[in-house]
């Protein structure tokens, strides 16, 4: 294992007396990103190892706090960043791609989200809207085994799309999904998720859940990651990181790159509108990106 040490994550979305706010440390980190941004959002069940996987995605030793305690470690959303070029250079088989990235640098921004099985709790609603609007790579993590409850949890998170008001013809950024079963003793193949999504279902709610996942993500991958004591664990971690790196592309809205100033304004708009109006409008988001003189 060859992980870089340092660069602890910063708090981004926090709550005070049940009111959400964006933490200045997280906004400061985002403001210092000097190029295009590739947001990867880690979400899913609580205590499923999301924070540990988030650190491993960035190949940073303990970038995000994690523990084996039963108590939640992440509250709200924490964030960390690394240049894609560095990660490619550390990834066997992808080193040559690091040179191509140097001309127009891209930065991976990992958002580690508070877990929980209640997808409609106050913090979850905002987390889910963050995922829908800026999470062009969604890593959904469940622990132990692949289950119907995990699919229901993902579908419930995607229901936050109803809080994003789109004009006719407007589209949210294209999203891709990495569905991860972490800390598992079971053997899964790469087609596990697709088989489950396309299997015939007599129950209407199960059909709707599957259809929502199919419609929401242009590409979907499944990753089973074993306990860290097993010999194939590191190869599975490398496979997850490599897949996320191969998916890399910049966050765009209305055909324009969302750079650091626009992203900060976009996040502030999401928090403000969801809390005050229980929705966020696409025209307002587009103005954050295009109409504020940043481009």
PAMI-29738 format. One line per 8 residues: for each residue x, y, z of N, C-alpha, C. Coordinates in Angstrom, 3 decimals. Layout:
X:Y:Z:X:Y:Z:X:Y:Z ~ ...
//
This chain:
0.844:-1.192:0.000:0.000:0.000:0.000:0.878:1.239:0.000 ~ 0.633:2.169:-0.909:1.493:3.341:-1.039:0.634:4.591:-0.998 ~ 0.217:4.982:0.209:-0.676:6.124:0.359:0.109:7.348:0.804 ~ -0.251:8.486:0.272:0.337:9.745:0.681:-0.245:10.150:2.030 ~ 0.586:10.690:2.910:0.136:11.094:4.237:-0.096:12.598:4.248 ~ -1.201:13.025:4.880:-1.436:14.455:5.044:-2.755:14.913:4.465 ~ -2.921:16.227:4.367:-4.094:16.856:3.786:-5.400:16.384:4.438 ~ -5.610:16.674:5.709:-6.864:16.247:6.332:-8.064:16.916:5.689
-9.203:16.222:5.738:-10.433:16.766:5.167:-10.911:17.963:5.982 ~ -11.721:18.773:5.350:-12.288:19.960:5.998:-13.803:19.819:6.106 ~ -14.415:20.382:7.134:-15.878:20.382:7.235:-16.486:21.296:6.175 ~ -17.585:20.862:5.560:-18.239:21.673:4.533:-19.674:22.005:4.916 ~ -20.529:20.988:5.030:-21.928:21.214:5.395:-22.134:20.751:6.835 ~ -22.548:21.664:7.699:-22.769:21.342:9.106:-24.114:21.915:9.564 ~ -24.519:21.498:10.770:-25.795:21.954:11.319:-25.562:22.578:12.685 ~ -26.276:23.674:12.916:-26.280:24.336:14.214:-27.727:24.605:14.595
-28.177:24.002:15.675:-29.576:24.143:16.103:-30.530:23.804:14.957 ~ -30.245:22.699:14.275:-31.068:22.179:13.180:-31.067:23.067:11.943 ~ -30.172:24.062:11.900:-30.058:24.920:10.723:-28.743:24.628:10.013 ~ -28.824:24.367:8.720:-27.631:24.022:7.951:-26.828:25.270:7.613 ~ -25.512:25.090:7.576:-24.637:26.169:7.113:-23.410:25.571:6.465 ~ -22.785:26.335:5.597:-21.547:25.925:4.954:-20.373:26.432:5.772 ~ -19.498:25.517:6.143:-18.377:25.854:7.019:-17.291:26.571:6.217 ~ -16.710:27.583:6.843:-15.711:28.397:6.137:-14.472:27.587:5.764
-14.128:26.549:6.534:-12.946:25.761:6.200:-13.140:25.003:4.896 ~ -14.315:24.420:4.711:-14.588:23.706:3.468:-14.664:24.649:2.284 ~ -15.312:25.803:2.485:-15.392:26.778:1.402:-14.003:27.307:1.049 ~ -13.148:27.462:2.059:-11.784:27.931:1.794:-11.013:26.909:0.967 ~ -11.187:25.618:1.279:-10.520:24.583:0.489:-10.987:24.632:-0.963 ~ -12.301:24.741:-1.164:-12.829:24.799:-2.532:-12.295:26.024:-3.264 ~ -12.214:27.150:-2.558:-11.772:28.396:-3.206:-10.340:28.303:-3.716 ~ -9.563:27.384:-3.162:-8.161:27.264:-3.555:-7.942:26.272:-4.701
-8.997:25.648:-5.204:-8.842:24.727:-6.324:-8.553:25.548:-7.580 ~ -7.386:25.362:-8.201:-6.974:26.270:-9.281:-7.396:25.849:-10.677 ~ -8.252:24.840:-10.809:-8.634:24.386:-12.144:-10.009:23.749:-12.147 ~ -10.258:22.921:-13.145:-11.552:22.263:-13.284:-11.750:21.239:-12.174 ~ -13.009:20.956:-11.854:-13.336:20.172:-10.663:-14.136:18.926:-11.045 ~ -13.716:17.802:-10.500:-14.394:16.518:-10.678:-14.957:16.098:-9.315 ~ -16.235:16.389:-9.023:-16.794:16.070:-7.709:-17.215:14.598:-7.629 ~ -16.724:13.927:-6.590:-17.081:12.542:-6.288:-17.760:12.546:-4.930
-19.001:12.099:-4.866:-19.741:12.153:-3.613:-19.924:10.754:-3.064 ~ -19.528:10.582:-1.801:-19.622:9.307:-1.101:-20.852:9.356:-0.210 ~ -21.798:8.460:-0.475:-23.028:8.467:0.306:-23.490:7.033:0.532 ~ -24.512:6.858:1.357:-25.022:5.525:1.622:-25.304:5.310:3.093 ~ -25.276:4.051:3.511:-25.633:3.696:4.884:-24.596:4.200:5.872 ~ -25.066:4.489:7.102:-24.153:4.844:8.172:-23.337:3.638:8.611 ~ -22.103:3.882:9.041:-21.186:2.866:9.558:-20.883:1.782:8.533 ~ -20.859:2.166:7.262:-20.549:1.206:6.195:-19.134:1.379:5.658
-18.368:2.301:6.249:-16.983:2.487:5.828:-16.787:3.514:4.736 ~ -17.721:4.465:4.583:-17.602:5.470:3.525:-16.361:6.344:3.707 ~ -16.132:6.776:4.953:-15.013:7.692:5.194:-13.676:7.013:4.914 ~ -13.545:5.758:5.296:-12.321:5.023:5.001:-12.130:4.910:3.487 ~ -13.200:4.555:2.774:-13.094:4.431:1.317:-12.791:5.782:0.683 ~ -13.353:6.868:1.230:-13.083:8.206:0.691:-11.596:8.527:0.765 ~ -10.962:8.178:1.885:-9.517:8.383:2.017:-8.748:7.539:1.005 ~ -9.188:6.302:0.808:-8.496:5.422:-0.118:-8.695:5.852:-1.570
-9.842:6.425:-1.897:-10.058:6.946:-3.249:-9.034:8.026:-3.557 ~ -8.734:8.869:-2.569:-7.745:9.941:-2.751:-6.318:9.460:-2.498 ~ -6.168:8.193:-2.080:-4.864:7.639:-1.731:-4.163:8.512:-0.692 ~ -4.950:8.994:0.264:-4.435:9.809:1.361:-4.693:9.074:2.671 ~ -3.655:8.845:3.429:-3.768:8.123:4.694:-4.642:8.906:5.673 ~ -5.816:8.355:6.010:-6.706:8.947:7.020:-7.075:10.397:6.710 ~ -7.292:10.705:5.449:-7.736:12.061:5.102:-9.062:12.366:5.781 ~ -9.966:11.389:5.765:-11.255:11.516:6.442:-11.221:10.667:7.707
-11.732:11.201:8.779:-11.753:10.459:10.032:-12.637:9.223:9.905 ~ -12.139:8.096:10.373:-12.924:6.864:10.373:-12.585:6.066:11.611 ~ -13.517:5.207:12.037:-13.276:4.368:13.206:-14.210:3.174:13.141 ~ -13.992:2.227:14.054:-14.867:1.065:14.128:-15.934:1.221:15.206 ~ -16.130:2.444:15.690:-17.164:2.721:16.672:-18.546:2.584:16.052 ~ -19.545:2.277:16.874:-20.922:2.210:16.383:-21.513:3.600:16.197 ~ -20.867:4.620:16.771:-21.368:5.983:16.656:-20.941:6.588:15.320 ~ -21.802:7.432:14.714:-21.440:8.077:13.452:-20.184:8.924:13.616
-19.324:8.888:12.598:-18.094:9.675:12.620:-18.282:10.970:11.838 ~ -18.879:10.884:10.659:-19.091:12.065:9.819:-20.452:12.677:10.123 ~ -20.463:13.973:10.389:-21.709:14.718:10.568:-21.800:15.745:9.449 ~ -22.893:15.703:8.696:-23.027:16.592:7.556:-22.176:16.105:6.398 ~ -21.325:16.998:5.864:-20.454:16.659:4.734:-19.058:17.209:5.001 ~ -18.049:16.359:4.840:-16.659:16.791:4.869:-16.089:16.677:3.457 ~ -14.992:17.399:3.210:-14.495:17.486:1.839:-12.970:17.487:1.827 ~ -12.409:16.851:0.798:-10.965:16.864:0.581:-10.702:16.844:-0.920
-9.488:17.199:-1.319:-9.184:17.372:-2.746:-7.769:16.916:-3.042 ~ -7.571:16.415:-4.292:-6.231:16.152:-4.808:-6.218:16.374:-6.314 ~ -5.075:16.759:-6.869:-4.972:16.842:-8.329:-5.078:15.462:-8.956 ~ -5.830:15.364:-10.039:-5.954:14.095:-10.758:-4.589:13.614:-11.226 ~ -3.740:14.545:-11.643:-2.427:14.172:-12.169:-1.634:13.363:-11.142 ~ -1.694:13.765:-9.884:-0.976:13.034:-8.837:-1.539:11.626:-8.664 ~ -2.860:11.522:-8.646:-3.484:10.215:-8.460:-3.185:9.279:-9.629 ~ -3.208:9.805:-10.844:-2.887:8.981:-12.006:-1.448:8.484:-11.930
-0.554:9.348:-11.473:0.847:8.971:-11.374:1.098:7.880:-10.346 ~ 0.188:7.758:-9.374:0.324:6.740:-8.330:-0.422:5.449:-8.649 ~ -1.170:5.443:-9.757:-2.044:4.318:-10.076:-1.412:3.450:-11.151 ~ -1.000:2.230:-10.830:-0.397:1.356:-11.844:-1.309:1.182:-13.055 ~ -0.733:1.386:-14.246:-1.501:1.264:-15.478:-2.064:2.570:-15.985 ~ -2.080:3.600:-15.140:-2.636:4.894:-15.546:-1.587:6.014:-15.528 ~ -0.328:5.657:-15.230:0.701:6.686:-15.079:0.850:7.544:-16.331 ~ 0.729:6.947:-17.511:0.920:7.700:-18.758:-0.142:8.776:-18.938
-1.325:8.560:-18.384:-2.405:9.533:-18.525:-2.146:10.792:-17.707 ~ -1.235:10.726:-16.744:-0.925:11.902:-15.932:-0.356:13.031:-16.783 ~ 0.414:12.701:-17.818:1.002:13.732:-18.677:-0.074:14.491:-19.439 ~ -1.087:13.782:-19.928:-2.158:14.436:-20.673:-2.934:15.397:-19.790 ~ -3.097:15.062:-18.516:-3.868:15.918:-17.613:-3.130:17.200:-17.259 ~ -1.818:17.237:-17.436:-1.041:18.396:-17.011:-1.350:19.643:-17.831 ~ -1.879:19.488:-19.046:-2.160:20.645:-19.897:-3.409:21.404:-19.451 ~ -4.405:20.698:-18.933:-5.644:21.324:-18.474:-6.051:20.632:-17.184
-5.404:20.988:-16.073:-5.513:20.197:-14.850:-6.943:20.038:-14.333 ~ -7.186:18.845:-13.794:-8.468:18.494:-13.201:-8.201:18.083:-11.757 ~ -9.121:18.428:-10.865:-8.950:18.152:-9.445:-10.124:17.324:-8.935 ~ -9.802:16.218:-8.245:-10.842:15.390:-7.639:-11.261:16.027:-6.315 ~ -12.539:16.302:-6.184:-13.096:16.832:-4.942:-14.012:15.757:-4.365 ~ -13.604:15.145:-3.254:-14.396:14.081:-2.639:-15.221:14.667:-1.502 ~ -16.522:14.450:-1.573:-17.446:14.881:-0.532:-17.912:13.644:0.230 ~ -17.529:13.556:1.483:-17.876:12.417:2.335:-19.103:12.790:3.160
-20.209:12.078:2.911:-21.502:12.477:3.470:-21.902:11.636:4.672 ~ -22.548:12.286:5.599:-23.106:11.587:6.750:-24.026:10.473:6.285 ~ -23.852:9.312:6.862:-24.701:8.183:6.508:-25.978:8.172:7.300 ~ -26.842:7.279:6.943:-28.105:7.144:7.665:-29.114:6.447:6.795 ~ -29.934:5.646:7.415:-30.943:4.909:6.657:-32.227:5.703:6.480 ~ -32.311:6.879:7.136:-33.472:7.736:6.939:-33.103:8.790:5.914 ~ -33.427:8.517:4.657:-32.990:9.400:3.568:-33.733:10.723:3.550 ~ -34.823:10.853:4.313:-35.577:12.097:4.296:-35.347:12.931:5.555
-34.427:12.537:6.427:-34.075:13.375:7.567:-33.497:14.689:7.060 ~ -33.479:15.708:7.916:-33.107:17.055:7.465:-31.745:17.081:6.791 ~ -30.717:16.495:7.434:-29.393:16.528:6.846:-29.356:15.716:5.562 ~ -30.090:14.601:5.518:-30.075:13.756:4.346:-30.667:14.477:3.149 ~ -31.701:15.273:3.360:-32.315:15.978:2.240:-31.293:16.879:1.553 ~ -30.543:17.655:2.322:-29.534:18.532:1.727:-28.398:17.726:1.118 ~ -27.975:16.683:1.796:-26.924:15.822:1.246:-27.362:15.255:-0.093 ~ -28.604:14.807:-0.161:-29.110:14.218:-1.396:-29.183:15.236:-2.523
-29.558:16.471:-2.209:-29.591:17.514:-3.246:-28.175:17.822:-3.716 ~ -27.210:17.890:-2.784:-25.811:18.042:-3.184:-25.438:16.957:-4.184 ~ -25.822:15.709:-3.856:-25.459:14.577:-4.715:-26.084:14.707:-6.094 ~ -27.341:15.126:-6.139:-28.063:15.221:-7.411:-27.490:16.333:-8.280 ~ -27.123:17.454:-7.674:-26.727:18.635:-8.443:-25.252:18.599:-8.838 ~ -24.358:18.237:-7.915:-22.930:18.340:-8.234:-22.210:16.994:-8.267 ~ -22.832:15.932:-7.781:-22.142:14.647:-7.706:-22.140:13.921:-9.032 ~ -21.265:14.301:-9.936:-21.279:13.654:-11.247:-20.745:12.224:-11.151
-20.041:11.910:-10.067:-19.681:10.524:-9.758:-20.243:10.224:-8.367 ~ -21.225:9.342:-8.305:-21.866:8.984:-7.040:-21.355:7.612:-6.616 ~ -20.739:7.562:-5.431:-20.288:6.293:-4.867:-21.234:5.974:-3.710 ~ -22.100:4.990:-3.942:-23.078:4.611:-2.916:-22.566:3.370:-2.209 ~ -22.435:3.464:-0.878:-21.785:2.410:-0.099:-22.788:1.781:0.866 ~ -22.881:0.459:0.825:-23.616:-0.273:1.846:-22.672:-1.312:2.445 ~ -22.971:-1.776:3.631:-22.044:-2.656:4.329:-22.531:-4.090:4.409 ~ -21.602:-5.016:4.200:-21.878:-6.415:4.464:-22.395:-7.223:3.303
-23.523:-6.818:2.750:-24.113:-7.589:1.652:-24.982:-6.702:0.786 ~ -25.214:-7.164:-0.432:-26.082:-6.470:-1.372:-27.520:-6.850:-1.041 ~ -28.372:-5.867:-0.794:-29.722:-6.150:-0.302:-30.757:-5.252:-0.955 ~ -32.002:-5.662:-0.817:-33.108:-4.833:-1.291:-33.151:-3.514:-0.532 ~ -32.799:-3.558:0.763:-32.788:-2.329:1.557:-31.776:-1.325:1.016 ~ -30.638:-1.813:0.518:-29.640:-0.911:-0.057:-30.171:-0.245:-1.315 ~ -30.839:-1.016:-2.174:-31.440:-0.431:-3.371:-32.505:0.593:-3.005 ~ -33.284:0.305:-1.974:-34.297:1.249:-1.523:-33.657:2.531:-1.014
-32.523:2.388:-0.300:-31.822:3.565:0.193:-31.301:4.440:-0.924 ~ -30.753:3.827:-1.960:-30.283:4.588:-3.114:-31.440:5.279:-3.802 ~ -32.527:4.564:-4.004:-33.700:5.143:-4.663:-34.259:6.312:-3.862 ~ -34.302:6.167:-2.535:-34.811:7.252:-1.689:-33.929:8.489:-1.812 ~ -32.613:8.286:-1.926:-31.710:9.427:-2.120:-31.987:10.124:-3.445 ~ -32.257:9.340:-4.469:-32.522:9.904:-5.794:-33.844:10.651:-5.843 ~ -34.730:10.379:-4.897:-36.008:11.091:-4.863:-35.813:12.589:-4.664 ~ -34.612:12.995:-4.218:-34.328:14.425:-4.068:-34.371:15.159:-5.401
-34.377:14.428:-6.512:-34.523:15.082:-7.818:-35.800:15.916:-7.880 ~ -36.818:15.505:-7.126:-38.079:16.244:-7.132:-37.930:17.630:-6.520 ~ -36.836:17.869:-5.780:-36.601:19.183:-5.188:-35.852:20.119:-6.129 ~ -35.421:19.616:-7.272:-34.708:20.447:-8.246:-35.684:20.811:-9.355 ~ -36.016:22.088:-9.447:-37.001:22.554:-10.437:-36.275:22.893:-11.739 ~ -36.584:22.137:-12.777:-35.938:22.315:-14.078:-36.862:23.044:-15.037 ~ -36.302:23.957:-15.837:-37.044:24.531:-16.956:-37.155:23.494:-18.060 ~ -38.086:23.736:-18.979:-38.232:22.820:-20.097:-36.929:22.747:-20.891
-36.459:21.545:-21.116:-35.232:21.347:-21.880:-33.967:21.369:-21.045 ~ -34.059:21.817:-19.776:-32.872:21.860:-18.924:-32.560:20.459:-18.413 ~ -31.281:20.190:-18.228:-30.858:18.881:-17.750:-29.798:19.034:-16.670 ~ -29.875:18.162:-15.677:-28.833:18.115:-14.670:-27.574:17.483:-15.265 ~ -26.407:17.704:-14.653:-25.184:17.068:-15.165:-25.321:15.548:-15.213 ~ -24.713:14.946:-16.222:-24.721:13.495:-16.348:-24.035:12.863:-15.137 ~ -24.637:11.799:-14.613:-24.084:11.135:-13.442:-23.749:9.682:-13.741 ~ -22.707:9.196:-13.060:-22.346:7.785:-13.109:-22.336:7.250:-11.683
-22.611:5.960:-11.563:-22.769:5.339:-10.251:-21.738:4.239:-10.031 ~ -21.097:4.272:-8.867:-20.316:3.136:-8.377:-21.035:2.632:-7.130 ~ -21.624:1.447:-7.231:-22.354:0.864:-6.103:-21.401:-0.102:-5.403 ~ -21.103:0.184:-4.132:-20.078:-0.560:-3.406:-20.705:-1.320:-2.240 ~ -20.474:-2.623:-2.212:-20.755:-3.408:-1.006:-19.427:-3.572:-0.290 ~ -19.309:-2.913:0.855:-18.037:-2.856:1.583:-18.028:-3.862:2.732 ~ -16.840:-4.293:3.098:-16.630:-5.197:4.236:-17.484:-6.461:4.106 ~ -17.416:-7.077:2.952:-18.246:-8.254:2.708:-17.425:-9.543:2.735
-18.056:-10.606:3.205:-17.461:-11.942:3.156:-17.956:-12.712:1.933 ~ -18.890:-12.113:1.192:-19.520:-12.811:0.082:-18.803:-12.502:-1.228 ~ -18.958:-13.388:-2.197:-18.370:-13.193:-3.515:-19.433:-12.689:-4.472 ~ -19.136:-11.593:-5.134:-20.053:-11.006:-6.118:-19.319:-10.872:-7.444 ~ -20.079:-10.896:-8.535:-19.456:-10.603:-9.824:-19.840:-9.198:-10.260 ~ -19.192:-8.719:-11.292:-19.378:-7.327:-11.735:-20.802:-7.041:-12.204 ~ -21.547:-8.074:-12.571:-22.900:-7.891:-13.114:-23.974:-7.917:-12.038 ~ -23.585:-7.982:-10.761:-24.559:-8.126:-9.674:-25.617:-7.028:-9.692
-25.181:-5.790:-9.826:-26.124:-4.675:-9.788:-27.064:-4.708:-10.990 ~ -26.529:-4.898:-12.185:-27.373:-4.889:-13.384:-28.384:-6.031:-13.353 ~ -27.975:-7.180:-12.874:-28.914:-8.302:-12.762:-30.071:-7.939:-11.841 ~ -29.747:-7.309:-10.719:-30.787:-6.927:-9.758:-31.711:-5.854:-10.319 ~ -31.131:-4.900:-11.052:-31.945:-3.804:-11.586:-32.884:-4.268:-12.698 ~ -32.475:-5.276:-13.434:-33.255:-5.698:-14.605:-34.079:-6.967:-14.357 ~ -34.014:-7.507:-13.148:-34.803:-8.692:-12.827:-36.289:-8.342:-12.768 ~ -37.141:-9.239:-13.220:-38.588:-9.035:-13.166:-39.047:-8.925:-11.712
-39.925:-7.950:-11.447:-40.423:-7.720:-10.097:-41.943:-7.637:-10.122 ~ -42.569:-8.374:-9.216:-44.034:-8.315:-9.120:-44.487:-7.145:-8.258 ~ -43.592:-6.674:-7.374:-43.938:-5.577:-6.479:-43.718:-4.230:-7.175 ~ -44.733:-3.369:-7.162:-44.658:-2.102:-7.891:-43.575:-1.187:-7.347 ~ -43.410:-1.139:-6.032:-42.408:-0.239:-5.461:-40.995:-0.688:-5.820 ~ -40.776:-1.985:-5.889:-39.457:-2.478:-6.302:-39.191:-2.140:-7.760 ~ -40.196:-2.245:-8.594:-40.023:-1.866:-10.012:-39.682:-0.386:-10.128 ~ -40.391:0.453:-9.367:-40.156:1.897:-9.428:-38.747:2.243:-8.935
-38.307:1.598:-7.858:-36.961:1.851:-7.348:-35.908:1.541:-8.407 ~ -36.065:0.421:-9.068:-35.093:0.008:-10.077:-35.123:0.920:-11.285 ~ -36.306:1.329:-11.696:-36.415:2.207:-12.848:-35.769:3.561:-12.573 ~ -35.922:4.053:-11.350:-35.328:5.338:-10.989:-33.801:5.262:-11.053 ~ -33.224:4.179:-10.575:-31.771:4.019:-10.632:-31.305:3.914:-12.084 ~ -32.022:3.141:-12.892:-31.650:2.980:-14.298:-31.697:4.309:-15.045 ~ -32.709:5.117:-14.755:-32.882:6.390:-15.455:-31.925:7.475:-14.964 ~ -31.442:7.342:-13.743:-30.662:8.421:-13.131:-29.192:8.402:-13.514
-28.653:7.235:-13.857:-27.226:7.103:-14.096:-26.959:6.585:-15.499 ~ -26.105:7.300:-16.229:-25.782:6.882:-17.594:-24.947:5.612:-17.598 ~ -24.154:5.422:-16.546:-23.349:4.206:-16.400:-23.397:3.783:-14.941 ~ -23.370:2.470:-14.727:-23.423:1.921:-13.369:-22.397:0.797:-13.248 ~ -21.670:0.770:-12.140:-20.710:-0.296:-11.885:-20.925:-0.832:-10.478 ~ -20.566:-2.076:-10.299:-20.687:-2.711:-8.986:-19.298:-3.100:-8.486 ~ -19.043:-2.824:-7.211:-17.773:-3.190:-6.591:-18.049:-3.898:-5.267 ~ -17.547:-5.107:-5.142:-17.554:-5.792:-3.862:-16.178:-5.671:-3.240
-16.112:-5.193:-1.983:-14.833:-5.015:-1.301:-14.855:-5.835:-0.018 ~ -13.900:-6.725:0.102:-13.865:-7.669:1.213:-13.315:-7.023:2.480 ~ -13.234:-7.796:3.544:-12.603:-7.327:4.777:-11.115:-7.080:4.508 ~ -10.544:-6.119:5.225:-9.166:-5.731:4.922:-8.129:-6.776:5.319 ~ -8.561:-7.823:5.973:-7.635:-8.898:6.329:-7.465:-9.919:5.209 ~ -8.296:-9.824:4.177:-8.256:-10.816:3.105:-7.259:-10.396:2.017 ~ -6.671:-11.358:1.320:-5.557:-11.044:0.400:-5.942:-10.218:-0.817 ~ -7.218:-10.235:-1.237:-7.600:-9.487:-2.442:-8.103:-8.082:-2.124
-8.023:-7.678:-0.855:-8.582:-6.389:-0.444:-7.930:-5.219:-1.170 ~ -6.600:-5.158:-1.176:-5.914:-4.019:-1.796:-6.195:-3.941:-3.292 ~ -6.282:-5.086:-3.968:-6.601:-5.075:-5.400:-8.001:-4.528:-5.633 ~ -8.929:-4.838:-4.741:-10.299:-4.323:-4.874:-10.337:-2.813:-4.650 ~ -9.583:-2.324:-3.683:-9.490:-0.879:-3.449:-8.898:-0.181:-4.670 ~ -7.816:-0.742:-5.207:-7.199:-0.172:-6.407:-8.188:-0.162:-7.568 ~ -9.000:-1.217:-7.681:-9.985:-1.279:-8.756:-11.028:-0.190:-8.640 ~ -11.472:0.091:-7.420:-12.441:1.170:-7.207:-11.824:2.514:-7.567
-10.600:2.774:-7.086:-9.952:4.059:-7.378:-9.714:4.225:-8.871 ~ -9.260:3.160:-9.532:-8.994:3.238:-10.970:-10.270:3.512:-11.750 ~ -11.376:2.877:-11.366:-12.646:3.091:-12.065:-13.116:4.532:-11.919 ~ -12.967:5.087:-10.718:-13.361:6.481:-10.487:-12.478:7.421:-11.304 ~ -11.193:7.130:-11.380:-10.288:7.969:-12.169:-10.607:7.876:-13.664 ~ -10.950:6.698:-14.139:-11.288:6.552:-15.561:-12.576:7.306:-15.911 ~ -13.452:7.479:-14.937:-14.705:8.211:-15.158:-14.511:9.723:-15.137 ~ -13.335:10.202:-14.876:-13.115:11.621:-14.586:-13.586:12.519:-15.720
-14.228:13.601:-15.355:-14.631:14.661:-16.270:-15.022:15.855:-15.412 ~ -14.947:17.071:-15.949:-15.230:18.256:-15.133:-16.727:18.478:-14.949 ~ -17.087:19.011:-13.802:-18.466:19.432:-13.561:-18.783:20.621:-14.455 ~ -19.877:20.511:-15.190:-20.331:21.599:-16.063:-21.813:21.854:-15.842 ~ -22.219:23.069:-16.124:-23.627:23.434:-16.072:-23.897:24.431:-17.181 ~ -24.888:24.143:-17.998:-25.173:25.002:-19.134:-24.019:25.076:-20.109 ~ -23.220:23.993:-20.172:-22.086:23.946:-21.093:-20.842:24.645:-20.601 ~ -20.886:25.215:-19.381:-19.725:25.940:-18.839:-19.130:25.165:-17.676
-17.790:25.183:-17.583:-17.139:24.563:-16.439:-17.541:25.276:-15.159 ~ -17.831:24.494:-14.125:-18.105:25.052:-12.800:-16.781:25.075:-12.050 ~ -16.184:26.262:-11.958:-14.903:26.431:-11.286:-15.137:26.799:-9.813 ~ -14.058:27.021:-9.079:-14.157:27.198:-7.636:-15.141:28.296:-7.208 ~ -15.079:29.513:-7.779:-16.022:30.551:-7.315:-17.478:30.173:-7.578 ~ -17.748:29.599:-8.767:-19.118:29.202:-9.079:-19.602:28.087:-8.175 ~ -18.716:27.131:-7.876:-19.130:26.013:-7.030:-19.487:26.499:-5.630 ~ -18.694:27.406:-5.085:-19.012:27.955:-3.763:-20.372:28.645:-3.776
-20.634:29.443:-4.800:-21.929:30.122:-4.904:-23.059:29.130:-5.100 ~ -22.802:28.075:-5.870:-23.807:27.051:-6.132:-24.193:26.330:-4.844 ~ -23.215:25.976:-4.030:-23.495:25.298:-2.770:-24.273:26.207:-1.818 ~ -23.905:27.486:-1.773:-24.623:28.428:-0.924:-26.076:28.578:-1.375 ~ -26.279:28.593:-2.680:-27.636:28.690:-3.212:-28.461:27.459:-2.840 ~ -27.878:26.276:-2.970:-28.598:25.045:-2.643:-29.043:25.045:-1.184 ~ -28.127:25.377:-0.287:-28.465:25.391:1.140:-29.561:26.404:1.423 ~ -29.437:27.598:0.842:-30.416:28.658:1.096:-31.799:28.303:0.548
-31.868:27.853:-0.709:-33.171:27.619:-1.327:-33.861:26.380:-0.764 ~ -33.097:25.331:-0.493:-33.736:24.121:0.053:-34.304:24.409:1.436 ~ -33.588:25.201:2.243:-34.087:25.488:3.590:-35.254:26.469:3.589 ~ -35.256:27.399:2.651:-36.316:28.414:2.668:-37.521:28.035:1.828 ~ -37.300:27.328:0.703:-38.402:27.045:-0.226:-38.618:25.563:-0.484 ~ -37.783:24.716:0.124:-37.880:23.266:-0.069:-37.679:22.840:-1.522 ~ -36.980:23.657:-2.287:-36.604:23.294:-3.649:-35.467:24.202:-4.082 ~ -34.806:23.852:-5.177:-33.784:24.704:-5.768:-34.041:24.737:-7.265
-33.985:25.925:-7.853:-34.341:26.061:-9.265:-33.107:25.998:-10.148 ~ -33.240:25.339:-11.273:-32.137:25.242:-12.222:-31.759:26.624:-12.777 ~ -32.739:27.506:-13.099:-32.339:28.846:-13.568:-31.456:29.580:-12.559 ~ -31.778:29.448:-11.271:-30.950:30.101:-10.254:-29.548:29.518:-10.249 ~ -29.461:28.203:-10.377:-28.142:27.566:-10.409:-27.355:28.001:-11.628 ~ -28.024:28.108:-12.763:-27.329:28.533:-13.980:-26.785:29.951:-13.840 ~ -27.529:30.811:-13.169:-27.058:32.179:-12.960:-25.808:32.182:-12.090 ~ -25.722:31.258:-11.134:-24.513:31.167:-10.306:-23.289:30.880:-11.152
-23.479:30.067:-12.170:-22.353:29.631:-13.001:-22.029:30.645:-14.088 ~ -23.079:31.174:-14.745:-22.862:31.979:-15.936:-23.081:33.461:-15.707 ~ -24.026:33.828:-14.841:-24.482:35.209:-14.782:-23.860:36.076:-13.727 ~ -22.791:35.629:-13.058:-22.224:36.419:-11.981:-20.840:36.968:-12.316 ~ -20.500:36.884:-13.589:-19.248:37.494:-13.996:-18.009:36.697:-13.708 ~ -18.194:35.394:-13.370:-17.009:34.584:-13.080:-16.356:34.085:-14.357 ~ -17.139:33.948:-15.438:-16.582:33.357:-16.663:-16.161:34.434:-17.625
//
